[in-house]
């Protein structure tokens, strides 16, 4: 593996020097089937994003400082998607990019010991460890999580309006966290064969779900501030990407959760229930609205849509979603995503960093959007629907 990664890193260095051509155009040739199209577009998006990891990120409209953090959630979400796409393609250049980033960062996590956003990057490290088996690649996450197990947080899950640093965020009190942290815990159990990590992840996941899931809608509120909020027409507010984080997080949990884990049937049941609701809320153009119950006057939005396509395609591929409507929904969603990719591979229509439905423009992009797109491409390209 190390020799192969070294070759991939050499390819990356050659490309970064300017001696290689720019990434190929995103538009696939006429007549290419859906799996091939997904691989073509996935490579275009991955290559564009890797070409633009220069540390400045001047194409990002907001939260540029957070985007620059190499162990933060924004880059972490991209590397989660890149690892899935590297797995699907077997492309050593993508594997090399993950190794290079992990090596530069000492396979470390973010600075906040308990914050879910500072755990997500370890999912990429754990993916690489499963192939390289170098203990150094999981030592930091194991040390971090062992400390949490020794003294687990017990904060209330309520968000406090007007407070930047939320006391509840030592636990998973917002929907995004269910992508960032629980899959990391289950993957660590898979890596170490120690069931305590998956057990803790399940306990905290279900505590958050019991708190944030609207049982009538089978959708998650972003956090407790939205329990009573309504839009101008009196509808509940369910943020597309907020639910996308959860939906993709469930998939990533199931990918590494031990087959005999007592909570696996419960995760599958929740996945199916969310899938039914998500498929029913898709717009005719293939996208999902930024506010899921308010489809009118909504521009395209690619990050939430990509997470939904990922989950639907994975469920179809795994035989968990058998009704033909799910395959149709995934195909329609992928067609929408394909339209969001610019000719040079830049993914557009990505809502910027936030916590609620917001304005989106065609040129808006972000690393987590590219990560979500690569997750979707990794499943659509399997072509089992």
C-alpha positions as CSV (number, residue, x, y, z in Angstrom):
1,X,0.0,0.0,0.0
2,X,2.8,2.5,0.9
3,X,4.5,2.0,-2.5
4,X,1.2,2.5,-4.3
5,X,0.4,5.6,-2.3
6,X,3.9,6.9,-3.0
7,X,3.2,6.6,-6.7
8,X,-0.1,8.3,-6.3
9,X,1.5,11.2,-4.4
10,X,4.1,11.5,-7.2
11,X,1.2,12.0,-9.6
12,X,-0.3,14.6,-7.3
13,X,3.0,16.5,-7.1
14,X,3.4,16.4,-10.8
15,X,-0.2,17.8,-11.3
16,X,0.4,20.5,-8.7
17,X,3.5,21.6,-10.5
18,X,1.5,22.6,-13.5
19,X,3.0,20.0,-15.7
20,X,-0.3,18.1,-16.0
21,X,-3.4,19.2,-17.8
22,X,-6.3,20.8,-16.0
23,X,-9.2,18.5,-14.9
24,X,-11.2,17.1,-17.8
25,X,-14.6,18.8,-18.6
26,X,-17.5,17.6,-16.5
27,X,-19.9,16.9,-19.3
28,X,-19.8,13.2,-20.2
29,X,-19.8,12.0,-23.8
30,X,-23.1,11.5,-25.5
31,X,-24.6,8.0,-25.0
32,X,-22.7,7.2,-21.9
33,X,-24.7,5.1,-19.4
34,X,-25.6,6.3,-15.9
35,X,-22.8,4.5,-14.0
36,X,-20.2,5.8,-16.5
37,X,-21.6,9.3,-16.3
38,X,-21.4,9.2,-12.5
39,X,-17.7,8.2,-12.6
40,X,-17.0,10.9,-15.2
41,X,-18.7,13.6,-13.2
42,X,-17.3,12.4,-9.9
43,X,-13.7,12.5,-11.3
44,X,-14.4,16.0,-12.6
45,X,-15.7,17.3,-9.3
46,X,-12.9,15.5,-7.3
47,X,-10.2,16.8,-9.5
48,X,-11.5,20.4,-9.5
49,X,-11.7,20.4,-5.7
50,X,-8.2,18.9,-5.3
51,X,-6.8,21.5,-7.7
52,X,-8.3,24.2,-5.5
53,X,-7.1,23.1,-2.1
54,X,-4.5,25.9,-2.0
55,X,-5.5,27.2,1.4
56,X,-6.9,30.5,0.3
57,X,-10.4,29.3,-0.8
58,X,-11.1,32.7,-2.3
59,X,-14.0,31.1,-4.2
60,X,-15.9,30.5,-1.0
61,X,-18.3,33.3,0.0
62,X,-18.6,32.8,3.7
63,X,-16.8,31.2,6.6
64,X,-13.5,31.1,4.8
65,X,-11.5,30.9,8.0
66,X,-13.4,27.7,8.9
67,X,-12.9,26.3,5.4
68,X,-9.1,26.7,5.8
69,X,-9.0,24.4,8.9
70,X,-7.5,21.2,7.7
71,X,-9.1,19.1,10.5
72,X,-12.4,21.0,10.6
73,X,-15.8,19.7,9.5
74,X,-15.8,21.5,6.1
75,X,-12.7,19.8,4.9
76,X,-13.6,16.6,6.8
77,X,-16.8,16.2,4.9
78,X,-15.0,16.5,1.6
79,X,-12.5,13.8,2.6
80,X,-15.3,11.5,3.7
81,X,-16.7,11.8,0.2
82,X,-13.3,11.5,-1.4
83,X,-12.6,8.3,0.5
84,X,-15.9,6.8,-0.7
85,X,-15.0,7.7,-4.3
86,X,-11.4,6.4,-3.9
87,X,-12.9,3.1,-2.7
88,X,-15.3,3.0,-5.6
89,X,-12.7,3.8,-8.3
90,X,-9.6,2.3,-6.9
91,X,-7.9,5.5,-8.0
92,X,-4.5,5.8,-6.2
93,X,-4.4,9.5,-6.8
94,X,-7.4,10.0,-4.6
95,X,-6.1,7.6,-2.0
96,X,-2.8,9.4,-2.1
97,X,-4.6,12.7,-1.5
98,X,-6.1,11.3,1.7
99,X,-2.8,9.8,2.8
100,X,-1.0,13.1,2.1
101,X,-3.5,15.1,4.1
102,X,-3.5,12.6,7.0
103,X,0.3,12.5,7.1
104,X,0.5,16.3,7.1
105,X,-1.9,16.5,10.0
106,X,-0.4,13.6,12.0
107,X,-3.8,11.8,11.7
108,X,-5.1,14.3,14.3
109,X,-8.5,15.6,15.1
110,X,-9.7,19.2,15.7
111,X,-9.0,21.1,18.9
112,X,-12.4,20.7,20.6
113,X,-12.3,17.4,22.4
114,X,-16.1,16.8,22.5
115,X,-17.4,18.7,19.5
116,X,-18.7,16.4,16.7
117,X,-17.4,18.8,14.0
118,X,-13.9,18.0,15.1
119,X,-14.4,14.3,14.8
120,X,-15.5,13.9,11.2
121,X,-12.0,14.1,9.7
122,X,-11.2,10.8,11.4
123,X,-13.6,9.0,9.2
124,X,-11.1,9.5,6.3
125,X,-8.3,8.3,8.6
126,X,-10.2,5.2,9.5
127,X,-10.9,4.5,5.9
128,X,-7.2,4.6,5.1
129,X,-6.3,2.6,8.2
130,X,-8.6,-0.3,7.0
131,X,-6.3,-0.5,4.0
132,X,-2.9,0.3,5.4
133,X,-3.2,-1.0,9.0
134,X,-0.8,1.6,10.4
135,X,-1.7,2.1,14.1
136,X,-0.6,5.7,13.9
137,X,-3.5,6.4,11.6
138,X,-6.1,5.7,14.4
139,X,-4.1,6.5,17.5
140,X,-5.4,10.1,17.9
141,X,-9.1,9.2,17.5
142,X,-8.7,6.2,19.8
143,X,-7.2,8.4,22.5
144,X,-9.8,11.0,22.0
145,X,-12.7,8.6,22.2
146,X,-11.2,6.6,25.1
147,X,-11.2,9.8,27.1
148,X,-14.8,10.5,26.2
149,X,-15.8,6.9,27.3
150,X,-14.0,7.5,30.6
151,X,-15.9,10.7,31.3
152,X,-19.0,10.9,29.0
153,X,-20.7,14.3,28.7
154,X,-24.2,14.7,30.2
155,X,-25.3,18.1,29.0
156,X,-28.9,18.9,28.1
157,X,-29.6,18.9,24.4
158,X,-31.4,22.3,24.2
159,X,-29.9,25.0,22.0
160,X,-29.9,28.5,23.5
161,X,-30.9,31.3,21.1
162,X,-28.3,34.1,20.7
163,X,-25.4,32.0,22.1
164,X,-22.5,31.4,19.8
165,X,-20.9,28.6,21.9
166,X,-23.7,26.2,22.7
167,X,-23.2,24.2,25.9
168,X,-25.2,21.3,24.4
169,X,-22.6,20.8,21.7
170,X,-20.5,18.6,23.9
171,X,-23.2,16.1,22.8
172,X,-25.0,15.7,19.5
173,X,-27.7,18.2,19.9
174,X,-28.0,19.4,16.2
175,X,-28.7,17.4,13.1
176,X,-25.4,18.0,11.4
177,X,-23.6,16.2,14.2
178,X,-25.2,12.9,13.3
179,X,-23.0,12.8,10.1
180,X,-19.9,14.1,11.8
181,X,-19.6,11.8,14.9
182,X,-21.6,8.6,15.0
183,X,-20.1,7.0,11.9
184,X,-16.7,7.7,13.3
185,X,-17.5,5.8,16.5
186,X,-18.9,2.8,14.6
187,X,-15.9,2.8,12.2
188,X,-13.5,2.8,15.2
189,X,-15.3,-0.3,16.5
190,X,-14.8,-2.0,13.1
191,X,-11.1,-1.0,13.2
192,X,-10.4,-2.1,16.7
193,X,-13.0,-4.9,17.2
194,X,-13.9,-3.1,20.4
195,X,-17.8,-2.8,20.6
196,X,-17.7,0.0,23.2
197,X,-17.3,2.7,20.5
198,X,-20.3,1.6,18.4
199,X,-22.3,1.2,21.6
200,X,-21.6,4.7,22.7
201,X,-22.3,6.0,19.2
202,X,-25.7,4.2,19.2
203,X,-26.6,5.5,22.7
204,X,-25.9,9.1,21.8
205,X,-27.4,8.8,18.3
206,X,-30.7,7.7,19.6
207,X,-30.7,10.3,22.4
208,X,-30.4,13.0,19.6
209,X,-33.0,11.2,17.4
210,X,-35.5,11.0,20.2
211,X,-35.0,14.7,20.7
212,X,-34.8,16.1,17.2
213,X,-36.9,13.7,15.0
214,X,-40.4,14.9,14.2
215,X,-42.3,11.6,14.4
216,X,-45.2,12.9,12.2
217,X,-42.9,14.0,9.3
218,X,-40.1,11.5,9.7
219,X,-37.7,14.5,9.4
220,X,-35.2,16.1,11.8
221,X,-35.4,19.6,13.1
222,X,-32.0,21.2,12.8
223,X,-31.9,21.9,16.5
224,X,-34.3,22.7,19.3
225,X,-34.7,26.4,18.2
226,X,-36.8,25.1,15.3
227,X,-39.3,23.1,17.4
228,X,-41.8,26.0,17.4
229,X,-40.6,28.1,14.4
230,X,-42.8,28.2,11.3
231,X,-42.4,29.8,7.9
232,X,-44.7,32.5,6.5
233,X,-47.3,30.0,5.6
234,X,-47.3,28.3,9.0
235,X,-45.3,25.2,8.0
236,X,-42.6,23.5,10.0
237,X,-39.0,24.3,8.9
238,X,-37.0,21.2,8.0
239,X,-33.7,22.2,6.4
240,X,-32.7,20.1,3.4
241,X,-29.0,19.8,4.2
242,X,-29.7,19.3,7.9
243,X,-31.7,16.2,7.0
244,X,-29.2,15.3,4.4
245,X,-26.5,15.2,7.1
246,X,-28.6,12.8,9.1
247,X,-29.6,10.6,6.2
248,X,-26.0,10.2,4.9
249,X,-24.8,9.7,8.5
250,X,-27.2,6.7,8.9
251,X,-25.8,5.2,5.7
252,X,-22.2,5.7,6.9
253,X,-23.1,4.1,10.3
254,X,-24.6,1.1,8.6
255,X,-21.5,0.7,6.4
256,X,-19.3,-0.2,9.4
257,X,-21.7,-1.1,12.1
258,X,-21.2,-4.7,13.2
259,X,-23.8,-7.0,11.6
260,X,-24.9,-8.4,14.9
261,X,-25.1,-5.0,16.7
262,X,-28.5,-4.9,18.6
263,X,-29.4,-1.5,17.1
264,X,-28.8,-2.4,13.5
265,X,-32.5,-3.2,12.8
266,X,-33.5,0.1,14.4
267,X,-31.1,2.0,12.2
268,X,-32.5,0.2,9.1
269,X,-36.1,1.0,10.1
270,X,-35.3,4.7,10.5
271,X,-33.4,4.7,7.2
272,X,-36.5,3.2,5.4
273,X,-38.9,5.6,7.1
274,X,-36.8,8.7,6.1
275,X,-36.3,7.3,2.6
276,X,-40.1,7.2,2.1
277,X,-40.5,10.8,3.2
278,X,-37.5,12.1,1.3
279,X,-38.6,10.5,-1.9
280,X,-42.1,12.0,-1.5
281,X,-40.7,15.5,-1.1
282,X,-38.5,15.6,-4.2
283,X,-39.4,18.3,-6.7
284,X,-40.2,17.6,-10.3
285,X,-36.8,19.1,-11.4
286,X,-35.0,16.4,-9.3
287,X,-33.8,18.7,-6.6
288,X,-35.0,19.0,-3.0
289,X,-36.1,22.4,-1.7
290,X,-33.8,24.1,0.8
291,X,-36.8,24.0,3.1
292,X,-38.3,20.6,2.6
293,X,-42.0,21.5,3.1
294,X,-41.8,24.7,1.0
295,X,-41.0,23.7,-2.6
296,X,-42.3,26.9,-4.2
297,X,-39.9,29.6,-5.4
298,X,-36.9,27.4,-4.4
299,X,-33.7,27.5,-6.4
300,X,-31.7,24.4,-7.0
301,X,-29.6,23.3,-4.1
302,X,-27.0,20.6,-4.6
303,X,-25.6,19.6,-1.1
304,X,-28.9,18.4,0.4
305,X,-29.8,16.8,-2.9
306,X,-26.5,15.0,-3.1
307,X,-26.9,13.5,0.3
308,X,-30.4,12.3,-0.5
309,X,-29.3,10.8,-3.8
310,X,-26.4,9.0,-2.0
311,X,-28.7,7.5,0.6
312,X,-31.4,6.5,-1.9
313,X,-28.9,4.9,-4.3
314,X,-27.1,3.1,-1.5
315,X,-30.4,1.7,-0.2
316,X,-31.4,0.5,-3.7
317,X,-27.9,-1.0,-4.2
318,X,-28.1,-2.8,-0.8
319,X,-31.6,-4.2,-1.5
320,X,-33.1,-2.2,1.4
321,X,-35.3,0.0,-0.8
322,X,-37.1,-2.3,-3.2
323,X,-39.9,-0.1,-4.4
324,X,-39.1,1.2,-7.9
325,X,-39.9,4.7,-6.8
326,X,-36.6,4.9,-5.0
327,X,-34.5,4.1,-8.0
328,X,-36.5,6.6,-10.0
329,X,-35.9,9.2,-7.3
330,X,-32.2,8.5,-7.3
331,X,-32.0,8.8,-11.1
332,X,-33.9,12.0,-11.2
333,X,-31.8,13.5,-8.4
334,X,-28.6,12.5,-10.1
335,X,-29.8,14.2,-13.3
336,X,-30.3,17.3,-11.3
337,X,-26.9,17.1,-9.7
338,X,-25.3,16.6,-13.1
339,X,-26.7,20.0,-14.2
340,X,-25.1,21.6,-11.2
341,X,-21.6,20.7,-12.3
342,X,-19.9,23.4,-14.4
343,X,-17.8,22.5,-17.4
344,X,-14.5,22.7,-15.5
345,X,-15.8,20.4,-12.7
346,X,-16.8,23.0,-10.2
347,X,-20.0,22.1,-8.3
348,X,-22.5,24.9,-8.1
349,X,-25.7,25.6,-6.3
350,X,-24.2,24.7,-2.9
351,X,-25.9,26.6,0.0
352,X,-23.2,28.2,2.0
353,X,-22.4,27.4,5.6
354,X,-25.5,27.9,7.8
355,X,-28.1,26.2,10.0
356,X,-31.3,26.9,8.1
357,X,-32.8,27.3,4.6
358,X,-31.1,30.2,2.9
359,X,-30.4,31.9,-0.4
360,X,-28.4,29.9,-3.0
361,X,-26.8,31.0,-6.3
362,X,-25.5,29.1,-9.3
363,X,-21.9,29.9,-8.6
364,X,-22.0,29.0,-4.9
365,X,-19.7,26.1,-4.0
366,X,-18.2,24.5,-0.9
367,X,-16.0,21.5,0.0
368,X,-18.8,19.7,1.8
369,X,-20.9,20.0,-1.3
370,X,-18.2,18.3,-3.3
371,X,-17.9,15.6,-0.6
372,X,-21.7,15.0,-0.8
373,X,-21.5,14.8,-4.6
374,X,-18.7,12.2,-4.4
375,X,-20.7,10.1,-2.0
376,X,-23.6,10.2,-4.5
377,X,-21.3,9.4,-7.4
378,X,-19.8,6.5,-5.6
379,X,-23.2,4.8,-5.3
380,X,-24.9,5.9,-8.5
381,X,-21.9,4.5,-10.4
382,X,-22.6,1.0,-9.1
383,X,-25.5,0.9,-11.5
384,X,-27.8,-1.5,-9.7
385,X,-30.8,0.5,-10.6
